Amino acid sequence: MSEFDSLESAATALGDGGLGPDLDFDTVEEFVETLIDTGNTDKVFAYHDDHLGLKDSLSKEVLEMTIDDADEILENADPEQSELENQLKRVLDEANTIIPLSKRELSEDDLGRVIN
């Protein structure tokens, strides 16, 4: 089951309570860049690397889209999805993997995996 059903909810979770100050994301590109940075941390990268190349696989139109506009497209998605919808769903899928991994507590086994 997906934790996030919209880019706005994922962006809020990613922007709140991170290692730095709270972040707000206006565009999909801003969100994706921070999502990739989070995915590249040892804590996440030890378990998941499917986000590599994510930004390069997204069209300029998707990257320049506001989070609100992206969520509107996702809410009104057709059964026969457009390429824009497919790209936005990939971003949401990555968020549903990366954000929970970044927020979980590491066990001793996890620490050994990250260090090695």
Secondary structure, DSSP 8 states (H G I E B T S, - for coil): --S-SSHHHHHHHHHSSSSSS-----BHHHHHHHHHHHHTSHHHHTT--TTTTTGGGS-HHHHHSBHHHHHHHHHT--SS--HHHHHHHHHHHHHHHHHHHHHS---HHHHHHHH-
